[in-house]
Amino acid sequence: MSARNRELLALIPVAALVTAGFTAVFIVDSNQIGNLSLIYGGYFLVVCLAVHLFIRARLPYADPYLFPLCALLAAIGLVMLFRINDSLALKQASIFVAGAVLLAATIVFLRDYHALERYRYLIATGGILLLLATRVPGLRAPVNGAYLNINLGPLSFQPAELSKICIVIFLASYLHEKRELLAAAARRVAGVTIPSLKHFGPLLVVWGASMLMLFYISDVGSSVMFFGAFLALLYVATARFSYVVAGLVLFALGALLMQSLIPHIGDRIDIWTDPWHSKAVGAGQVQQSLFAQADGGLFGQGLGESLLKLPGPFAPHCTQPFPDCGSILPAPHTDEIYAVIVSDLGVFGGAGVVAIFALIAARGFKTAVMARDGFSKLLAAGLTAVFALQAVVIIGGVVRFIPLTGVTLPFVSFGGSSVIANMILLALLLMISNDARRPLPERAPELQLEALPR
Amino acid sequence: MNAPIVRLYGLLILLFAALVGFTSYWAVFDSTSLKDNPQNRRPLIVEQTVKRGTIKTADGVTIAQSFPEGGGKHPVYVRRYPQGSEYGNPIGYSFIQVGQSGVERSENPTLAGERNEFTSILDQLRGVPQEGNGITLTIDSQAQRIATQALQQAIASTPGASGFGGAVVAMDPSTGAVKAMASVPGFDPNAVKDPKAFKSLNRASSGSPLLNRATQSVYPPGSTMKVVTAAAALDSGQFTPSSVLSGHSPQIIGGAPLSNAGGEEFGDIDMTTALTNSVNVYFAQVGEKLGTDTMFKYMNRFGFDQDPQLDYPGSQMAPSGIYAPDGSKLLGPNDPIDIGRAAIGQGQLLASPMQMAEVAATVANGGKLMRPTLVQQVTDPDGRVTRKLTPHEQSTVMSPQTATELTDMMTHVTQEGTAAGLTVSGGVTFAGKTGTAEIGDPANGINQPWFIAFAPAQDPQVAVAATIERCQGCFGAEVAGPVATQVMDSLLK
């Protein structure tokens, strides 16, 4: 079967999930949800089909599972948003159209992603400037002590989502060029390998600038994600574990310093170590997150059945729509969507979502392994790592594995910037995999698969 | 570069596994303690969607009932208390805004209709909405009304009592059923729903109406404690009702002079005479002669020095016993104790009205203390009785012979002693003991009046303890006595 037919077949579970999920939520909540809202699911499926046809035309050899897996995540997100507030599902489905258009535009206009290598400093600067814009007066609006958004009139945008792609592109291209020098031209001092500053310098400067920027805008979640991607790429490029250890030590020192300097970061750590007694703002969110998960058990309360808002007469007076006001669990549609999934669908539901991320990571890293040139390998590995790390950072925060910091759960959480940025990320991965899997004239494509290391 | 990529994937798989592990921990392994966490209001919120069981008195008066609010497919049930403040204590309240107290709290699993996973799945399949079980209390509505009114009247008409509270408890001695439990000042549980009103009821200046003085407050029981001392003296075989000791006042007790009430002088007297006239020095000597160990042994059998066994929230019951001077803890037989003063209900001995009602009930029931209870029966939503009061013996305090001797002595108290002016049911013979505990410096004349009793003396149907927190220059018989006799009257009809 051709890759594209497999992709089409893999979209069937997505359609089944959306249909069953919307029906289940509709039955539970029919007194509050309009009949019309059922078509939001159909709307989404049409977009999926259109993207599939586009990939079929433009990237015939691309990995057949990447898009269906991402669509599956989006389907779960859409059902959960429909369950939280049906109007959110409509908005998210519309955002999906915009995302799909951007995915197509990326593929059409970029044509050959190797061109990105040439503009790496421009891209890195752009990424950093995007982050800086959150502090520009008139554009900025702090949310929970962090500067995450750029406000352009009615539109609000989280630049960190886009700049994570910019940084990965820069790191991939720079490391591709200098990886041998970084790995080989190192001196050993007292048993510790020290890379030459000449080659390491620009890397540290760009990385340091973006890290500083992130701490400056107090977005700890993105900063952890960026740093993780940096270390991952450094390791993939040089295969030197000592660099990773050194990086982690540097990060731990930095975090310790930041904890005392920036109250927002100290608070997060305080809540993480003891959410029951912490006085910091946001402790309630972690408590409620754990309470919601405790209600879930193994199989959950059932889709749409778990407790999300105060019933009838106990509900507070709200001027804003649910869930901005009146939710027992703060931010159920963004930060805490994983907690809602566990509350509704139990450990099995949560594990299912994590498994989808693991499968996407598998396809992404397989693309990296199969890629035929260094830049493609590094770019695919970097994009996959940053995507997977984002899931680890937010789910880890929700389950109190690490301090809770506000990043979105890719494709699942409500939010325009996240869906759009991750669609671009997906477009790049699809392009790399299309290149990697394109049969070479003189070689059979099966031989390429043998390149998988044991 | 392929090998590091595969290793990187391995690391991410480990991280993902950790996420699933943490999820399982909260959702399954630690879920019970998270659901019990006092900061978790979710169980309480879910309970509001269940029609909570109705609470009725033994004679069928509805005290607490749930009504749907908000309508729609998922109505929310809100509690209403048609009898108002008469049952604020002991029934308490159950509201999502302020939590639960009293019987509403101790019987919450029954009222909320908690069932096991299997039956609740069956009910869901059958489309049966979950509903709580109804509770019939042991409380008699008439006795409860009279208890409340008598207390309020006593406080209003007694010098030095206004602004303070009081409590009365009536029990069926043979079953442990609590027939009346009143605490004044009371509160209307309907008002508690408003968190602002709740806050003001909690303020120190409010007179603490939320406090159930019958179970939660401990006071010096004064001479009513002499019943406990006499029981220990007779049942241990060291004394008989005719054992003679000096009634001379004052005498040195615990290293300091102790006087009889009003400094009254007695010659050499027997125990019956001493109880009839409530002679302090006699029972203080008995306490010292019996010693701390014997006194503690009998106090313990009566229920002192341990957690009360009433089916009521633990946080709303205080144990009776000998407290450390700072009130921080109960003292044991090995601590330095003025046992002579404890034997006459002074010193550091403190008891709840509930405890003193149990003392009277024990003597009335031939020396056997029945475990006290507030629940007569539980009825499931289909009307089937699923639980019924089965009398349960808490302890055998004394022999039936000791109880008979003690009853005889306590009957002397009501016929010719300190309680001679009191009557029950137009002349039924009854047994009782007065108490007038001194509060602070005796020169100020501030007392706490008590009366414990049971009636009829020969075939006891009801045992009672009544107290008022403060009065100026008064005695137990004249203030607490009428409260107790009125409650007994209402229950003997």
Boltz contact constraints between the chains, C-beta under 6 A:
constraints:
  - contact:
      token1: [A, 31]
      token2: [B, 73]
      max_distance: 6.0
  - contact:
      token1: [A, 232]
      token2: [B, 8]
      max_distance: 6.0
  - contact:
      token1: [A, 235]
      token2: [B, 4]
      max_distance: 6.0
  - contact:
      token1: [A, 236]
      token2: [B, 1]
      max_distance: 6.0
  - contact:
      token1: [A, 236]
      token2: [B, 4]
      max_distance: 6.0
  - contact:
      token1: [A, 236]
      token2: [B, 5]
      max_distance: 6.0
  - contact:
      token1: [A, 239]
      token2: [B, 4]
      max_distance: 6.0
  - contact:
      token1: [A, 287]
      token2: [B, 39]
      max_distance: 6.0
  - contact:
      token1: [A, 290]
      token2: [B, 26]
      max_distance: 6.0
  - contact:
      token1: [A, 290]
      token2: [B, 34]
      max_distance: 6.0
  - contact:
      token1: [A, 291]
      token2: [B, 34]
      max_distance: 6.0
  - contact:
      token1: [A, 291]
      token2: [B, 40]
      max_distance: 6.0
  - contact:
      token1: [A, 291]
      token2: [B, 42]
      max_distance: 6.0
  - contact:
      token1: [A, 293]
      token2: [B, 26]
      max_distance: 6.0
  - contact:
      token1: [A, 293]
      token2: [B, 27]
      max_distance: 6.0
  - contact:
      token1: [A, 294]
      token2: [B, 26]
      max_distance: 6.0
  - contact:
      token1: [A, 294]
      token2: [B, 31]
      max_distance: 6.0
  - contact:
      token1: [A, 294]
      token2: [B, 34]
      max_distance: 6.0
  - contact:
      token1: [A, 294]
      token2: [B, 35]
      max_distance: 6.0
  - contact:
      token1: [A, 296]
      token2: [B, 27]
      max_distance: 6.0
  - contact:
      token1: [A, 297]
      token2: [B, 27]
      max_distance: 6.0
  - contact:
      token1: [A, 298]
      token2: [B, 28]
      max_distance: 6.0
  - contact:
      token1: [A, 307]
      token2: [B, 42]
      max_distance: 6.0
  - contact:
      token1: [A, 311]
      token2: [B, 76]
      max_distance: 6.0
  - contact:
      token1: [A, 312]
      token2: [B, 70]
      max_distance: 6.0
  - contact:
      token1: [A, 312]
      token2: [B, 76]
      max_distance: 6.0
  - contact:
      token1: [A, 313]
      token2: [B, 69]
      max_distance: 6.0
  - contact:
      token1: [A, 313]
      token2: [B, 70]
      max_distance: 6.0
  - contact:
      token1: [A, 313]
      token2: [B, 76]
      max_distance: 6.0
  - contact:
      token1: [A, 314]
      token2: [B, 96]
      max_distance: 6.0
  - contact:
      token1: [A, 342]
      token2: [B, 23]
      max_distance: 6.0
  - contact:
      token1: [A, 342]
      token2: [B, 27]
      max_distance: 6.0
  - contact:
      token1: [A, 347]
      token2: [B, 23]
      max_distance: 6.0
  - contact:
      token1: [A, 347]
      token2: [B, 24]
      max_distance: 6.0
  - contact:
      token1: [A, 347]
      token2: [B, 27]
      max_distance: 6.0
  - contact:
      token1: [A, 350]
      token2: [B, 23]
      max_distance: 6.0
  - contact:
      token1: [A, 351]
      token2: [B, 20]
      max_distance: 6.0
  - contact:
      token1: [A, 354]
      token2: [B, 16]
      max_distance: 6.0
  - contact:
      token1: [A, 354]
      token2: [B, 19]
      max_distance: 6.0
  - contact:
      token1: [A, 354]
      token2: [B, 20]
      max_distance: 6.0
  - contact:
      token1: [A, 358]
      token2: [B, 16]
      max_distance: 6.0
  - contact:
      token1: [A, 361]
      token2: [B, 12]
      max_distance: 6.0
  - contact:
      token1: [A, 365]
      token2: [B, 5]
      max_distance: 6.0
  - contact:
      token1: [A, 365]
      token2: [B, 9]
      max_distance: 6.0
  - contact:
      token1: [A, 368]
      token2: [B, 5]
      max_distance: 6.0
  - contact:
      token1: [A, 369]
      token2: [B, 2]
      max_distance: 6.0
  - contact:
      token1: [A, 369]
      token2: [B, 5]
      max_distance: 6.0
  - contact:
      token1: [A, 377]
      token2: [B, 1]
      max_distance: 6.0
  - contact:
      token1: [A, 381]
      token2: [B, 5]
      max_distance: 6.0
  - contact:
      token1: [A, 388]
      token2: [B, 12]
      max_distance: 6.0
  - contact:
      token1: [A, 392]
      token2: [B, 15]
      max_distance: 6.0
  - contact:
      token1: [A, 395]
      token2: [B, 19]
      max_distance: 6.0
  - contact:
      token1: [A, 399]
      token2: [B, 22]
      max_distance: 6.0
  - contact:
      token1: [A, 399]
      token2: [B, 23]
      max_distance: 6.0
  - contact:
      token1: [A, 401]
      token2: [B, 18]
      max_distance: 6.0
  - contact:
      token1: [A, 401]
      token2: [B, 22]
      max_distance: 6.0
  - contact:
      token1: [A, 453]
      token2: [B, 2]
      max_distance: 6.0
  - contact:
      token1: [A, 453]
      token2: [B, 3]
      max_distance: 6.0
  - contact:
      token1: [A, 453]
      token2: [B, 6]
      max_distance: 6.0
